[in-house]
Amino acid sequence: MTRVTMTVQEVAQYIGVCEDTIYNMVREKKIPHMRARRRIFFRKDSIDAWMEQQEKQAMIRITF
């Protein structure tokens, strides 16, 4: 069975930021995530969609 979730550490490495940044984004509800008790998980497809959305929003801000 293939794992579909990523940890804070894996997401930080995947998008190229430090783990503290991911924790801050989770606390501020700026990145899609889910919790299982005290652990934080991310679905890779949700992170990919979120990154694409962030990129589109950045392009809109640049053009206006």
Buried (B, 14 or more C-beta within 10 A) or exposed (E): EEEEBBBBEBBBBBBEEEBEBBEEBBEEEEBBBEEEEEEBBBBBEBBEEBEEEEEEEEEEEEEE
